[in-house]
Amino acid sequence: MEISHIIMDYNIAPDVFKRVITAKKLIASGKCKSVNDALEQTNLSRTAFYKYKNHIFARDEVQSGEIATLAFTLDDVTGILSEILSVLATGNMNVLTINQNIPVNGVANITISLRINDVSANLDEIIEDLKKIDGVNKVHLLAMS
């Protein structure tokens, strides 16, 4: 069985991997204007940098975590979306997309996609909290990926 990816704790990673990650962050942040500046600051050779730069990533460089999509049926009342977003923020969820249809007969349908990798509460508990918001008629988990 061939393994194509591994996850490694930064604290035990070889020093060259750490320097590649640091150099990439310096370049991405604009703290170094060129690859040469970043390599000089990190004491890393060009050969090592180019050998590993497309193969070593810090966790925040790759899209990580699960994505959940919640479907809502709401009364068309002012401020309800703000209340929903407040509950999601309290649960440490990162909103990726919001799709809201035009309300028909005083009812609006919304889907919200969220990154839930750092959720501070259980998703089921958060859904229950969302159901308690006045004007939320229905909320359910539509998909997870």
C-alpha positions, 0 to 999 in steps of 0.5 A, spaced: 500 500 500 502 506 497 501 512 502 501 519 498 500 524 504 502 524 511 501 529 517 506 531 521 507 534 528 511 541 527 515 540 533 518 533 530 519 535 523 526 536 520 529 542 520 529 543 513 521 542 513 520 548 518 525 553 514 521 551 508 514 553 511 517 559 514 520 562 508 513 560 504 510 564 510 515 570 509 513 571 502 506 570 503 505 575 508 510 580 504 515 581 510 520 578 504 519 581 497 523 576 494 525 568 495 532 570 496 530 575 502 526 569 505 532 564 504 537 568 507 532 570 513 531 562 514 538 560 512 535 555 507 538 553 500 535 555 494 535 547 492 532 545 498 526 550 498 525 549 490 525 541 492 520 542 498 516 548 497 510 544 493 510 538 497 510 541 504 504 545 507 502 548 514 495 546 516 493 553 514 495 553 507 490 547 505 483 547 506 482 543 512 476 541 516 469 539 515 464 543 511 457 543 513 451 545 509 445 547 513 438 549 510 433 554 513 426 556 512 425 562 516 420 568 517 421 574 513 423 578 519 428 583 520 435 581 523 433 574 523 440 572 519 444 576 524 441 572 529 443 566 526 450 568 524 451 570 531 449 563 534 454 560 528 460 565 530 459 563 538 460 556 536 466 558 532 464 556 525 467 559 519 461 561 514 463 560 507 457 561 503 450 564 504 445 563 499 438 566 500 432 566 496 427 572 495 422 571 500 415 568 498 409 569 502 413 571 508 417 565 508 425 565 506 429 559 504 437 560 506 442 555 505 449 556 509 455 553 508 460 553 514 467 550 515 466 546 522 473 544 523 474 548 530 467 548 532 467 549 540 460 546 541 457 540 538 454 541 531 447 538 534 447 543 539 448 548 535 442 546 530 438 546 536 440 553 538 438 555 531 431 552 532 430 556 538 431 563 534 424 566 533 422 566 526 426 560 524 421 555 522 426 549 520 433 548 520 437 541 518 443 539 516 443 538 508 450 535 507 457 534 510 463 533 506 
